[in-house]
Amino acid sequence: MREMARFEDLKGITLSNIENRNDKELIFMLITGERYKLYHDQDCCERVTIEDICGDLNDLVGSPILMAEEVIHGHNENPEGVDVPKAQDDSFTWTFYKLATIKGYVTIRWYGESSGYYSESVDFGPEEREGGLG
């Protein structure tokens, strides 16, 4: 098993399942039994959620990941072709996660907003479960 700390480390990995937990986190289950999550550790004064998933997450299961990349559109920068939510806070960040296998391509679009004093970033790491990891 190799150590994974970055989203890009999913490249070459085969997933056995992906679980979407209320558009607040995605759990990536590897065929090795390891589990990683894409999430935001919510604080009191910000909101970071999955705004959209373009593609079918099932296309990422059962075949090696050929592409895994993160694209961040910094504070208050709107990516071309993306509708901005009506109720904007003082600060916002778009984060795109792009994944592909031989079966298909998926883009996961996260939107974070805050007063500007809180994190709007998305994290990726091992899922901590009762009794340890994985």
VMD Tcl script that draws the C-alpha trace (Angstrom):
set ca {
  {0.00 0.00 0.00}
  {1.29 3.45 -0.84}
  {0.88 6.55 1.29}
  {-1.65 9.02 -0.14}
  {-1.81 12.62 0.96}
  {-2.82 14.51 -2.17}
  {-5.85 14.18 -4.41}
  {-3.53 13.62 -7.38}
  {-2.30 10.44 -5.66}
  {-5.53 8.73 -6.77}
  {-4.00 8.42 -10.25}
  {-3.30 4.74 -10.90}
  {-5.58 3.59 -8.05}
  {-8.66 1.42 -8.62}
  {-11.76 2.28 -6.61}
  {-14.30 -0.26 -5.37}
  {-16.95 2.37 -4.54}
  {-17.62 6.10 -4.04}
  {-20.14 7.31 -1.47}
  {-21.65 10.81 -1.59}
  {-22.63 11.96 1.91}
  {-25.22 14.71 1.41}
  {-22.95 16.78 -0.86}
  {-20.72 17.50 2.15}
  {-18.12 14.78 1.60}
  {-17.22 12.00 -0.80}
  {-15.75 8.72 0.45}
  {-13.39 6.95 -1.97}
  {-13.10 3.24 -1.21}
  {-10.00 1.65 -2.73}
  {-9.85 -2.00 -3.77}
  {-7.15 -2.39 -1.08}
  {-9.78 -1.61 1.59}
  {-8.38 1.83 2.34}
  {-10.85 4.73 2.49}
  {-10.18 8.39 1.71}
  {-12.49 11.35 1.87}
  {-12.89 14.64 0.07}
  {-14.48 17.06 2.53}
  {-14.44 20.41 4.31}
  {-14.10 20.63 8.08}
  {-16.97 23.08 8.73}
  {-16.53 25.96 11.12}
  {-19.25 28.30 12.32}
  {-19.12 30.99 9.70}
  {-18.58 29.39 6.31}
  {-20.29 26.98 3.97}
  {-18.42 24.61 1.65}
  {-20.40 21.98 -0.26}
  {-20.50 20.08 -3.51}
  {-22.32 22.36 -5.93}
  {-22.41 19.92 -8.86}
  {-21.14 16.55 -10.08}
  {-20.84 16.38 -13.85}
  {-20.63 12.76 -15.00}
  {-21.40 9.43 -13.38}
  {-19.39 8.51 -10.26}
  {-19.93 4.84 -11.14}
  {-17.65 5.36 -14.17}
  {-14.78 5.78 -11.69}
  {-15.30 2.36 -10.07}
  {-13.54 -0.84 -11.15}
  {-10.93 0.66 -13.52}
  {-7.67 2.44 -12.71}
  {-7.90 6.22 -12.35}
  {-6.14 7.74 -15.38}
  {-6.51 11.37 -14.33}
  {-6.91 12.97 -10.89}
  {-6.44 16.72 -10.64}
  {-7.51 19.65 -8.52}
  {-8.19 23.09 -10.00}
  {-8.81 26.01 -7.65}
  {-10.33 29.30 -8.74}
  {-9.07 31.59 -6.00}
  {-10.95 33.95 -3.80}
  {-13.77 35.73 -5.64}
  {-12.71 34.42 -9.06}
  {-15.55 32.97 -11.14}
  {-14.62 30.24 -13.62}
  {-15.89 30.77 -17.13}
  {-19.29 29.20 -17.77}
  {-20.23 28.74 -14.10}
  {-23.31 30.42 -12.70}
  {-22.62 32.26 -9.47}
  {-25.03 31.52 -6.60}
  {-27.30 34.48 -5.87}
  {-26.55 34.81 -2.15}
  {-22.83 35.45 -2.11}
  {-20.89 36.12 1.04}
  {-17.87 38.44 1.18}
  {-15.50 35.75 -0.07}
  {-15.92 32.65 -2.23}
  {-13.77 29.92 -3.80}
  {-14.52 27.35 -6.50}
  {-12.62 24.04 -6.39}
  {-12.90 21.49 -9.20}
  {-11.83 17.86 -8.90}
  {-11.39 16.11 -12.25}
  {-11.23 12.33 -12.45}
  {-11.20 9.94 -15.39}
  {-11.00 6.23 -16.11}
  {-11.30 4.38 -19.39}
  {-15.07 4.26 -18.69}
  {-15.69 8.00 -18.27}
  {-14.87 11.44 -16.94}
  {-16.24 13.17 -13.82}
  {-15.87 16.74 -12.55}
  {-16.82 17.46 -8.93}
  {-17.43 21.17 -8.37}
  {-17.21 22.52 -4.81}
  {-18.31 26.02 -3.79}
  {-17.11 27.65 -0.58}
  {-18.21 30.96 0.86}
  {-17.43 32.86 4.03}
  {-16.94 36.29 5.51}
  {-13.33 36.06 4.35}
  {-11.94 35.10 7.75}
  {-12.62 31.36 7.44}
  {-11.36 28.58 5.20}
  {-13.19 27.83 1.97}
  {-10.85 25.00 1.00}
  {-11.58 21.33 0.42}
  {-9.46 18.65 2.11}
  {-8.47 15.15 1.01}
  {-7.17 12.48 3.36}
  {-7.68 9.13 5.04}
  {-11.14 8.62 6.49}
  {-10.80 8.31 10.23}
  {-13.13 5.64 11.50}
  {-13.69 4.08 14.87}
  {-10.86 1.67 15.52}
  {-8.40 3.44 13.19}
  {-8.02 3.96 9.46}
  {-9.41 1.94 6.59}
}
mol new
graphics top color blue
foreach p $ca { graphics top sphere $p radius 0.5 }
foreach p [lrange $ca 0 end-1] q [lrange $ca 1 end] { graphics top cylinder $p $q radius 0.2 }
display resetview
